[in-house]
Amino acid sequence: MGDNPPHTHPRATEILTVVEGLLEVGFVTSNPENCLITKVLQKGDVFVFPVGLIHFQRNVGYCDTVAIAALNSQNPGVITVANTVFGSKADISSDLL
């Protein structure tokens, strides 16, 4: 099983097409709802991750999964949520988190 952990692209929308396998994808809507939207994609399915929203991908099949992703910017940026929040120098106070 492989995954692409929760992250965001602050300057781009991402479109992903599954070529082979099963892929769970999801994103979290913006405040105040913060609603998790997920779907399991199969070969040939396409999914769009809106610009700036936290999203992820995870192989949920029993074989390799192949997907092609494209972004609508040459400089989309990437912010991996856990690394940013829990790996900051200095630590963010636990009572704030």
Secondary structure, 3 states (H helix, E strand, C coil): CCEEEEEECCCCCEEEEEEECCEEEEEECCCCCCCEEEEEECCCCEEEECCCCCEEEEECCCCCCEEEEEECCCCCCCEEHHHHHHCCCCCCCCCCC
